[in-house]
Amino acid sequence: MTAAAALLVAVALDLACGEPPARVHPVVWMGAAINALKRRAPAGGRAAELLWGALMALAVPSLFAALGAGLAALIAPHPVFRFTLLGLFLKPTFALRALRDAALGVRDALAADDVPAARGALRSLCSRDPSELDEPALVAASIESVAENASDSFVAPLFYFALFGLPGALFYRAVNTLDAMVGYHGRYEYLGKASARLDDALNFVPARLTALLLIAAGWLRGADARRGLAVLLRDGGRTESPNAGRPMAAMAGLLQVELEKRGHYRLGDPAAPLRRELIGEACRIVVLAALLFSALAGATLAAVSLGEDPWR
């Protein structure tokens, strides 16, 4: 039962306390390790960058998975504290409260008619340039980011914790951090290609599971779940990413809005206007979906007694 209890402890810690200080945050350490390897990357040549990027994509996640395995092994002989300590170590691999608070920061700035502040708040949610976005576009970008990050920032790390214990959660978080730092087009086109592909592979199941969880949560909140499912099936594959469009399309259908990134994709239908209040509703749906997944994962772990494995 250790893993199930640890998961519940970690979720409770996240909702109550948010993120730990940067100096003790494993994701910050991951970023430092990635930056150190970036500085040592080959200066030129696609093949050399591809090879170095592949080494980064394997080395950083493997290092943190090994650290997770070591921590799990150290606390295994202490049954009284094991689930609490495991929950403490698991918490930094996901960030539900921080995701919600960042989105609500955009909403609150818009409620105060402070569009520049809303643009600044959006930067903590996504990498999109917000400098030219008006209020409806800021609302759309916030909803998209909350839906997409429901998978990346919550469901996926706990999905891999349920499968592979603390090493699995840390491995996933390191891959996702690599993708955020180097796995995109432009300067790191070849250096980040392996990280981007690995992130796509690891998110394939969690993204689709997240979309279904959002639909279930939306139904519980009185949204049109049939519309959410229809938009998911119709529009979920319209983004460049093979995964990001799934939860975004589901959320667009539930809220009956159109989510557009100009020149890239358009999800949903404009049945309702993009009002700032919808950011709050999207957050409520995401939090409820996260709680549903926590209950499902915790019950599954308890049922199969995976917590008896000290690597977990």
Secondary structure, 3 states (H helix, E strand, C coil): CHHHHHHHHHHHHHHHHCCCCHHHCHHHHHHHHHHHHHHCCCCCCHHHHHHHHHHHHHHHHHHHHHHHHHHHHHHCCCHHHHHHHHHHHHHHHCCHHHHHHHHHHHHHHHHCCCHHHHHHHHCCCCCCCCCCCCHHHHHHHHHHHHHHHHHHHHHHHHHHHHHHHHHHHHHHHHHHHHHHHHCCCCCCCCCCHHHHHHHHHHHHHHHHHHHHHHHHHHHHCCCCHHHHHHHHHHHCCCCCCCCCHHHHHHHHHHHCCEEEECCCEEEECCCCCCCCHHHHHHHHHHHHHHHHHHHHHHHHHHHHCHHHCCCC
